[in-house]
Amino acid sequence: MIGCCHCGEEFDPDNLPDDAAVQAGIILAAERYDDAGKVCANCLASRGCLAMMYDPECQ
């Protein structure tokens, strides 16, 4: 268990949900933000949803 670098919530980076928004957030964490493995599922989902809605590169 580690703490999220954004919200501080404890999470297991090896046990994230298989949700589309979380998966999009994981890709963004690895490719754009360089914080893969440091962001919890809630923050990944928020990042993924926002990117899917507003980022022209993700549409």
Secondary structure per residue as TSV (DSSP state, phi and psi in degrees):
chain	resnum	aa	ss	phi	psi
A	1	M	-	360.0	133.3
A	2	I	E	-131.5	166.9
A	3	G	E	-93.2	139.5
A	4	C	-	-64.2	137.6
A	5	C	T	-73.0	-11.1
A	6	H	T	-101.4	-51.5
A	7	C	T	-108.8	-13.9
A	8	G	-	85.6	-1.8
A	9	E	-	-65.7	139.3
A	10	E	E	-74.3	135.3
A	11	F	E	-153.4	162.9
A	12	D	-	-102.0	110.7
A	13	P	T	-66.4	-16.4
A	14	D	T	-92.2	-0.9
A	15	N	-	-132.0	63.5
A	16	L	-	-98.0	149.1
A	17	P	-	-64.9	154.9
A	18	D	-	-93.9	53.6
A	19	D	-	-98.0	145.4
A	20	A	H	-59.7	-41.2
A	21	A	H	-66.7	-40.4
A	22	V	H	-65.5	-42.5
A	23	Q	H	-63.6	-39.6
A	24	A	H	-63.5	-40.5
A	25	G	H	-64.2	-37.3
A	26	I	H	-63.6	-43.1
A	27	I	H	-62.8	-45.1
A	28	L	H	-63.8	-38.5
A	29	A	I	-61.4	-39.5
A	30	A	I	-78.1	-42.1
A	31	E	I	-91.8	-31.0
A	32	R	I	-113.9	-40.6
A	33	Y	I	-104.4	-8.9
A	34	D	S	54.2	41.0
A	35	D	-	-132.0	32.0
A	36	A	T	-61.0	135.4
A	37	G	T	83.4	-1.3
A	38	K	S	-115.4	1.1
A	39	V	S	-119.5	132.4
A	40	C	-	-72.7	167.8
A	41	A	H	-61.1	-39.4
A	42	N	H	-64.0	-44.5
A	43	C	H	-69.6	-37.5
A	44	L	H	-62.6	-42.8
A	45	A	H	-64.1	-41.2
A	46	S	H	-62.9	-46.1
A	47	R	H	-62.2	-44.6
A	48	G	H	-64.0	-44.7
A	49	C	H	-61.4	-47.0
A	50	L	H	-61.8	-41.5
A	51	A	H	-65.8	-43.0
A	52	M	H	-65.6	-30.3
A	53	M	H	-84.2	-38.8
A	54	Y	H	-119.9	-17.0
A	55	D	-	-89.0	115.3
A	56	P	G	-63.3	-23.4
A	57	E	G	-72.3	-21.8
A	58	C	G	-98.2	-3.7
A	59	Q	-	-90.4	360.0
